[in-house]
Amino acid sequence: MSTKLRLALVQMNIVAGSPAANFNKMQAKLEEAAALQPKPDLILLPEMWNTGYALEQIQNLADAEGQRTREIVSGFCRRNQVRVLAGSIAERRGEAVTNTVHIFDETGAEIGEYSKIHLFQLMNEHLHLQAGEAAGRFRLGDIPAAVMICYDIRFPELARKLALEGAKILFVPAEWPHPRLHHWRTLLQARAIENQMYVVSCNTVGDSGGTSFFGHSMIIDPWGEVVAEAGEEETIVTAEIDLDLVDEVRGRIPVFADRRPTLY
Ligand SMILES: O=C(O)CCC(=O)C(=O)O
C-alpha cells in the first residue's frame, strides 16, 4: 500500500441545536470534498458537527446509537470509494450521550470508533455527556493511526501512549474557540514534534451562544512543520502527506529509544 495519503479537512460552520441543517451541510461538504481533483483518500469532519454545543437539549438532539450518521456516511464512502473520519457526533446510548467519532473505509465498513475520554468542564461537557473509556486506535490499511478529540490534546500522555503503540498519524476533530488560538496551535505542534507523527486537525468556524470558533484546521508533519493551515472561514483544507517521513524523523532523533521510563 502507498504510504501517501491525500487529506481533505472540512472546516465548517455548525448551527447549534439544528441537526437537520447540519446533516444537510455535512452531506454537501462531503460531496464537495470527494469531487476535488485529485480526489482525497480521506475526509475529516470536525467535533460535534451534528448538534454543536446545544448541551441543554442534547438528549433530544443526539443521534440515537449513531445510526443516522452511520447510514449516511457509510453509504457515501461506498459510493465514492473514499474514507471518512466522521468528526464527532453527539450520540445517544440508552440514557447517556457521548461525543463519538466513527471511521469508515472506502467500502463503507466501519473501521474504528472513539468517544472523547476527557470532558471539557469549561463548556459544561461533564454535566451533559458521558466520557469514553478507551483510547482511539485504528488502522488505515497498513498504517497505524489514532484519534483524540479537542480538549484531549491537552493530555500529552495519551498521545505518547498512542505513539508508543505505533500510531504514525493522529487525527483531531475539534470545536475549539477563541481566545485560545495560541494553545491550539502550540499544543498540536507539540504533539507532532514530541511524538514524531503527523497531526491532522479539523476545527469548526462561526459564532454560537457567545462563543466564537476560529478554524485554523492544521496538518502538521512529524518534524513540526505546518503543511497546511486554514484561516477563520469555512473551507476545505487539502494536502498530500507521506507517512514514510515518520520513520525518517524517528530515525533522525531516536526519542523513543532514548526515553528513561524507569526514572519518570
Ligand atoms: O481545551 C480547550 O481550550 C478547548 C477544548 C474544547 O473546546 C473542547 O474540548 O470542546
The ligand as a MOL file (V3000), in Angstrom:
LIG
                    3D

  0  0  0     0  0            999 V3000
M  V30 BEGIN CTAB
M  V30 COUNTS 10 9 0 0 0
M  V30 BEGIN ATOM
M  V30 1 O -9.0580 22.9820 25.7490 0
M  V30 2 C -9.5730 23.9670 25.2180 0
M  V30 3 O -9.1490 25.1110 25.3860 0
M  V30 4 C -10.7620 23.8210 24.3240 0
M  V30 5 C -11.3870 22.4660 24.4320 0
M  V30 6 C -12.7360 22.4100 23.8530 0
M  V30 7 O -13.2770 23.3840 23.3940 0
M  V30 8 C -13.4030 21.1150 23.7610 0
M  V30 9 O -12.8540 20.0840 24.1660 0
M  V30 10 O -14.5390 21.0810 23.2550 0
M  V30 END ATOM
M  V30 BEGIN BOND
M  V30 1 2 1 2
M  V30 2 1 2 3
M  V30 3 1 2 4
M  V30 4 1 4 5
M  V30 5 1 5 6
M  V30 6 2 6 7
M  V30 7 1 6 8
M  V30 8 2 8 9
M  V30 9 1 8 10
M  V30 END BOND
M  V30 END CTAB
M  END
